[in-house]
Amino acid sequence: MSKRTGSNELRLTVCPGCGGEGTPVRHDGGAEGDYYRIECGGCGASTRRFATLNEAADAWNGGHVLEPPRRKARRSSAAKWGA
């Protein structure tokens, strides 16, 4: 299960693939503990999993973003990712 967090203190750059807005998401990791990612609402790109929200934000702001899944990528953003 995932939950979008509403952190007002977190500053995120725009998505490097489509220019969309990054959104912090907390995932319930069960026995392994929660983890965090930043996901783009425009194209579906995201960071990998991180133990803290700050680590996920640092990765996003540093451009360490995974290419969006093909099923979520919009046609207009796919060209920016080299598809």
Phi, psi and omega in degrees: 000142178236156181222127176287131180265152182247053183283119178277342183278340186280129178250123182238141175283170177286161179298132180290344181270317186232352182083007180285179183269132175276139181236128177289138180227132175256128179253138176279108182271009179062229183296334180279351179093162181291156173219163186235149174216162170247130181237143176274128177285344181275309186241350178091003177297155180204168171276173171282183179283141177226153180289332180232156178294323180296321177296318179296318180294319178298320178295315180299311182294335178273002178083012179272075186240137178278143177301142182293151174300143183302324183292337181261342185291133175278152182303319183293329182271341183299324181295326180291334180268001178085020180276000000 
